[in-house]
Amino acid sequence: MNDDQLSGEGRDITGKVKETAGNITGNSSLQGEGIADQLSGKAQKAYGAATDAFSGGVGPMVEQAKGFARKRPFAAAALAGVVGLALLNTLRGKR
């Protein structure tokens, strides 16, 4: 876990506390701040996770994907088809 993930976790927890306090007191401004802090914390945690994932470089992941496709060509084709369909549905605005 890196600094971005830790900081994001802290911001997420702070946001939850603010949102709860806003709910209890009826303060919609504090509640909104809490939700914004949570979203910001989640984004920072995701950035930290992505940084960790790509710190070794993209090369090893590409080689791992190629190895998977060589060992399991039908599974790789099915996975590519599912991802393609999901992408098409997303682009058309369907969920």
BANUMI-826012 format. One record per residue: residue number from 1; x, y negated, z negated of N, C-alpha, C, O in turn. Coordinates in steps of 0.001 Angstrom, whole numbers. Each point is the difference from the previous one (the first is absolute). Example, Ala and Ser with C-alpha at 12.3 -4.5 7.8 and 13.67 -1.06 7.14 Angstrom:
% BANUMI-826012
+-----+---------+---------+---------+---------+----------+---------+---------+---------+---------+---------+---------+---------+
!   n !  n_east ! n_north !    n_up ! ca_east ! ca_north !   ca_up !  c_east ! c_north !    c_up !  o_east ! o_north !    o_up !
+-----+---------+---------+---------+---------+----------+---------+---------+---------+---------+---------+---------+---------+
!   1 !   13190 !    5690 !   -7800 !    -890 !    -1190 !       0 !     900 !   -1200 !       0 !    1036 !      19 !    -665 !
!   2 !   -1386 !   -1069 !    1385 !     820 !    -1190 !     -60 !    -770 !   -1090 !    -730 !     509 !   -1108 !    -169 !
+-----+---------+---------+---------+---------+----------+---------+---------+---------+---------+---------+---------+---------+
This chain:
% BANUMI-826012
+-----+---------+---------+---------+---------+----------+---------+---------+---------+---------+---------+---------+---------+
!   n !  n_east ! n_north !    n_up ! ca_east ! ca_north !   ca_up !  c_east ! c_north !    c_up !  o_east ! o_north !    o_up !
+-----+---------+---------+---------+---------+----------+---------+---------+---------+---------+---------+---------+---------+
!   1 !     859 !    1169 !       0 !    -859 !    -1169 !       0 !     907 !   -1235 !       0 !     928 !     -92 !    -803 !
!   2 !   -1201 !    -853 !    1706 !     842 !    -1191 !      94 !    -667 !   -1203 !    -671 !   -1102 !     101 !    -538 !
!   3 !    1793 !   -1235 !     581 !    -494 !    -1211 !    -672 !   -1344 !    -463 !     545 !    -856 !    -451 !    -761 !
!   4 !     665 !     559 !    2076 !   -1281 !     -432 !     586 !   -1152 !     854 !    -513 !   -1080 !    -519 !    -283 !
!   5 !    1298 !    1804 !     164 !   -1056 !      876 !    -493 !    -322 !    -298 !   -1462 !   -1167 !     -17 !    -392 !
!   6 !    2204 !    -218 !    -414 !    -230 !     -319 !   -1413 !    -713 !   -1336 !    -163 !    -936 !    -125 !    -790 !
!   7 !    1385 !    -864 !    1539 !    -629 !    -1316 !     -74 !   -1448 !      62 !     481 !    -886 !    -622 !    -587 !
!   8 !     656 !    1380 !    1660 !   -1356 !      162 !     514 !    -907 !     693 !    -999 !   -1169 !    -362 !    -139 !
!   9 !    1700 !    1355 !    -556 !    -785 !      697 !   -1023 !    -376 !    -960 !   -1124 !   -1129 !      12 !    -490 !
!  10 !    2089 !    -842 !      89 !    -276 !     -990 !   -1045 !   -1058 !    -997 !     422 !    -882 !    -345 !    -786 !
!  11 !     965 !    -120 !    2022 !    -978 !     -954 !     507 !   -1387 !     646 !     103 !   -1014 !    -641 !    -274 !
!  12 !     985 !    1911 !     671 !   -1273 !      727 !     104 !    -651 !     134 !   -1374 !   -1202 !    -224 !    -143 !
!  13 !    1986 !     587 !    -858 !    -533 !      143 !   -1367 !    -488 !   -1348 !    -532 !   -1066 !     -88 !    -610 !
!  14 !    1859 !    -961 !     847 !    -411 !    -1340 !    -427 !   -1320 !    -393 !     661 !    -870 !    -592 !    -639 !
!  15 !     731 !     920 !    1901 !   -1237 !     -294 !     723 !   -1190 !     732 !    -589 !   -1092 !    -561 !     -99 !
!  16 !    1296 !    1810 !    -290 !   -1092 !      762 !    -610 !    -434 !    -629 !   -1319 !   -1188 !     -79 !    -310 !
!  17 !    2184 !    -368 !    -460 !    -315 !     -654 !   -1280 !    -777 !   -1294 !     250 !    -994 !    -266 !    -676 !
!  18 !    1439 !    -534 !    1638 !    -688 !    -1258 !     315 !   -1423 !     257 !     483 !    -939 !    -685 !    -406 !
!  19 !     792 !    1682 !    1277 !   -1337 !      300 !     513 !    -930 !     432 !   -1129 !   -1149 !    -437 !     -62 !
!  20 !    1638 !    1286 !    -820 !    -809 !      454 !   -1130 !    -365 !   -1166 !    -911 !   -1143 !    -116 !    -442 !
!  21 !    2124 !    -753 !     160 !    -276 !    -1167 !    -837 !   -1029 !    -909 !     676 !    -874 !    -554 !    -667 !
!  22 !     977 !     403 !    1979 !    -974 !     -803 !     730 !   -1386 !     600 !     -42 !    -992 !    -721 !    -104 !
!  23 !     918 !    2044 !     183 !   -1293 !      689 !     -88 !    -626 !    -191 !   -1377 !   -1197 !    -264 !    -117 !
!  24 !    2004 !     398 !    -908 !    -502 !      -98 !   -1376 !    -471 !   -1418 !    -313 !   -1055 !    -191 !    -604 !
!  25 !    1840 !    -794 !    1017 !    -323 !    -1397 !    -328 !    -937 !    -644 !    1006 !    -520 !   -1089 !    -245 !
!  26 !     298 !    1753 !    1380 !    -848 !     -584 !    1032 !     724 !   -1060 !     820 !    -642 !    -797 !     685 !
!  27 !    1953 !     777 !    -747 !     811 !     -973 !     719 !     334 !     568 !    1383 !     908 !     821 !     129 !
!  28 !   -1627 !   -1249 !     888 !     195 !      547 !    1344 !    1344 !    -423 !     594 !     553 !     717 !     834 !
!  29 !     -25 !   -1859 !   -1245 !    1305 !     -442 !     487 !    1103 !     943 !    -487 !     867 !     406 !     773 !
!  30 !    -911 !     -66 !   -2051 !     983 !      921 !    -565 !    -150 !    1386 !     616 !     989 !     688 !     255 !
!  31 !   -2211 !    -294 !     -25 !    -266 !     1292 !     633 !     603 !      27 !    1410 !     619 !     988 !     393 !
!  32 !    -801 !   -2073 !     360 !     564 !      -92 !    1349 !    1519 !      15 !      -7 !     629 !     626 !     854 !
!  33 !     -38 !   -1329 !   -1836 !    1461 !       24 !    -134 !     489 !    1422 !    -258 !    1019 !     430 !     540 !
!  34 !   -1756 !     281 !   -1365 !     379 !     1377 !    -315 !     -33 !     894 !    1223 !     901 !     810 !     215 !
!  35 !   -1937 !    -960 !     577 !    -111 !      802 !    1221 !    1122 !    -360 !     963 !     594 !     883 !     617 !
!  36 !    -298 !   -2174 !    -483 !    1086 !     -432 !     880 !    1341 !     538 !    -491 !     823 !     438 !     804 !
!  37 !    -601 !    -467 !   -2110 !    1242 !      551 !    -556 !     108 !    1497 !     263 !    1083 !     503 !     299 !
!  38 !   -2192 !     204 !    -409 !      21 !     1438 !     266 !     363 !     285 !    1446 !     813 !     880 !     281 !
!  39 !   -1419 !   -1627 !     640 !     310 !      198 !    1421 !    1458 !    -313 !     288 !     670 !     724 !     736 !
!  40 !    -187 !   -1805 !   -1322 !    1393 !     -373 !     183 !     929 !    1066 !    -579 !    1017 !     335 !     607 !
!  41 !   -1363 !     191 !   -1768 !     803 !     1050 !    -609 !      25 !    1268 !     830 !    1045 !     635 !     145 !
!  42 !   -2194 !    -266 !     399 !     -65 !     1196 !     841 !     834 !    -184 !    1262 !     689 !     925 !     432 !
!  43 !    -748 !   -2116 !     160 !     800 !     -275 !    1195 !    1488 !      61 !    -327 !     784 !     534 !     784 !
!  44 !    -390 !   -1071 !   -1924 !    1403 !       26 !    -383 !     467 !    1429 !    -285 !    1126 !     363 !     340 !
!  45 !   -1983 !     447 !    -960 !     353 !     1404 !    -233 !     159 !     736 !    1334 !     923 !     798 !     161 !
!  46 !   -1817 !   -1064 !     789 !      88 !      643 !    1314 !    1281 !    -420 !     718 !     658 !     821 !     639 !
!  47 !    -308 !   -2106 !    -747 !    1241 !     -478 !     607 !    1198 !     712 !    -622 !     914 !     418 !     710 !
!  48 !    -920 !    -280 !   -2030 !    1085 !      693 !    -682 !      99 !    1454 !     418 !    1099 !     522 !     192 !
!  49 !   -2235 !     131 !     -50 !      -4 !     1401 !     437 !     519 !     128 !    1422 !     750 !     926 !     312 !
!  50 !   -1149 !   -1858 !     553 !     486 !       26 !    1378 !    1500 !    -253 !      53 !     711 !     623 !     788 !
!  51 !    -235 !   -1529 !   -1620 !    1431 !     -273 !     -56 !     758 !    1250 !    -421 !    1042 !     319 !     571 !
!  52 !   -1561 !     386 !   -1566 !     637 !     1249 !    -426 !     -21 !    1040 !    1111 !     986 !     702 !     223 !
!  53 !   -2108 !    -607 !     469 !    -145 !     1016 !    1045 !     962 !    -238 !    1157 !     523 !     951 !     581 !
!  54 !    -288 !   -2217 !    -244 !     839 !     -308 !    1143 !    1435 !    -349 !    -380 !     791 !    -369 !     868 !
!  55 !    -445 !     478 !   -2136 !    1354 !     -348 !    -419 !    1031 !     955 !     591 !    1150 !    -381 !     214 !
!  56 !   -1550 !    1592 !      45 !     904 !      965 !     626 !      69 !    -156 !    1498 !     750 !     717 !     662 !
!  57 !   -1514 !   -1633 !    -115 !     -33 !     -198 !    1449 !   -1108 !     799 !     638 !    -515 !     952 !    -586 !
!  58 !     154 !   -1339 !    1779 !   -1082 !      659 !     718 !     491 !    1284 !     648 !    -796 !     906 !     246 !
!  59 !    2077 !    -813 !      32 !     571 !     1157 !     685 !    -361 !    1330 !    -627 !    -463 !     896 !     707 !
!  60 !     657 !    -731 !   -2013 !    -340 !     1299 !    -600 !   -1477 !     366 !     131 !    -338 !    1173 !     161 !
!  61 !    -542 !   -2175 !    -231 !   -1436 !      292 !     137 !    -333 !     435 !    1420 !    -835 !     881 !     205 !
!  62 !    1487 !   -1497 !     773 !    -238 !      376 !    1400 !     463 !    1437 !     227 !    -689 !     787 !     649 !
!  63 !    1849 !    -453 !   -1184 !     503 !     1368 !     143 !    -909 !    1002 !    -699 !    -212 !    1103 !     503 !
!  64 !    -320 !   -1476 !   -1649 !    -912 !      879 !    -728 !   -1286 !     209 !     813 !    -520 !    1114 !      62 !
!  65 !      15 !   -2172 !     553 !   -1211 !      111 !     829 !     265 !     877 !    1227 !    -848 !     808 !     378 !
!  66 !    2010 !    -963 !     239 !     348 !      832 !    1152 !     101 !    1467 !    -395 !    -465 !     879 !     725 !
!  67 !    1072 !    -622 !   -1876 !     117 !     1375 !    -488 !   -1355 !     623 !    -260 !    -223 !    1169 !     316 !
!  68 !    -696 !   -1954 !    -896 !   -1358 !      493 !    -249 !    -687 !     340 !    1316 !    -656 !    1036 !     117 !
!  69 !     811 !   -1920 !     884 !    -642 !      235 !    1294 !     581 !    1228 !     691 !    -726 !     718 !     688 !
!  70 !    2019 !    -465 !    -859 !     609 !     1191 !     605 !    -482 !    1281 !    -687 !    -281 !     997 !     665 !
!  71 !     188 !   -1030 !   -2002 !    -390 !     1193 !    -741 !   -1492 !     288 !     110 !    -406 !    1161 !      45 !
!  72 !    -412 !   -2212 !       0 !   -1460 !      162 !       7 !    -619 !    -876 !    1089 !    -624 !   -1016 !    -306 !
!  73 !     790 !    1401 !    1569 !    -488 !     -868 !    1083 !   -1516 !    -194 !     -15 !    -479 !   -1091 !     311 !
!  74 !    -280 !    2120 !    -663 !   -1457 !     -138 !      -9 !    -463 !    -904 !   -1136 !    -913 !    -807 !     177 !
!  75 !    1537 !     941 !   -1337 !    -341 !     -869 !   -1124 !     365 !   -1449 !     321 !    -747 !    -918 !    -339 !
!  76 !    1889 !     709 !     990 !     411 !    -1355 !     365 !    -974 !    -603 !    1011 !    -337 !   -1181 !     -91 !
!  77 !    -115 !    1985 !    1049 !    -959 !     -492 !     991 !   -1340 !    -324 !    -661 !    -623 !   -1010 !     326 !
!  78 !     181 !    1859 !   -1249 !   -1259 !     -258 !    -703 !     103 !   -1266 !    -836 !    -930 !    -806 !     -29 !
!  79 !    2054 !     629 !    -648 !     210 !    -1205 !    -798 !       1 !   -1243 !     876 !    -601 !   -1013 !    -355 !
!  80 !    1269 !    1086 !    1490 !      21 !    -1137 !     925 !   -1411 !    -310 !     503 !    -361 !   -1168 !     140 !
!  81 !    -434 !    2198 !     130 !   -1373 !     -211 !     447 !    -861 !    -659 !   -1063 !    -784 !    -899 !     302 !
!  82 !     925 !    1339 !   -1539 !    -779 !     -591 !   -1096 !     386 !   -1464 !    -193 !    -865 !    -861 !    -162 !
!  83 !    2162 !     587 !     181 !     458 !    -1390 !    -153 !    -500 !    -847 !    1170 !    -408 !   -1145 !    -194 !
!  84 !     437 !    1695 !    1391 !    -498 !     -725 !    1169 !   -1482 !    -317 !    -103 !    -420 !   -1115 !     306 !
!  85 !    -373 !    2086 !    -736 !   -1435 !     -236 !    -174 !    -271 !   -1037 !   -1081 !    -872 !    -854 !     157 !
!  86 !    1613 !     928 !   -1243 !    -169 !     -982 !   -1075 !     350 !   -1398 !     499 !    -677 !    -974 !    -331 !
!  87 !    1722 !     884 !    1115 !     406 !    -1295 !     555 !   -1056 !    -540 !     962 !    -323 !   -1188 !     -33 !
!  88 !    -210 !    2050 !     881 !   -1048 !     -435 !     926 !   -1244 !    -477 !    -745 !    -574 !   -1033 !     346 !
!  89 !     159 !    1778 !   -1361 !   -1172 !     -402 !    -785 !     248 !   -1299 !    -725 !    -907 !    -825 !    -116 !
!  90 !    2117 !     623 !    -377 !     326 !    -1245 !    -674 !     -42 !   -1166 !     976 !    -518 !   -1068 !    -326 !
!  91 !    1054 !    1266 !    1507 !      15 !    -1079 !     990 !   -1397 !    -343 !     498 !    -263 !   -1138 !     389 !
!  92 !    -624 !    2115 !    -400 !   -1387 !     -258 !     411 !    -842 !    -532 !   -1142 !   -1155 !    -372 !     208 !
!  93 !    1713 !     327 !   -1418 !    -719 !     -556 !   -1142 !    -859 !    1006 !    -728 !    -837 !    -383 !    -818 !
!  94 !    1022 !    1660 !    1093 !    -773 !     1031 !    -706 !     840 !     553 !   -1134 !    1230 !     -35 !      37 !
!  95 !   -1918 !     543 !   -1043 !     715 !      621 !   -1126 !    -395 !    1415 !    -156 !     496 !     686 !    -893 !
+-----+---------+---------+---------+---------+----------+---------+---------+---------+---------+---------+---------+---------+
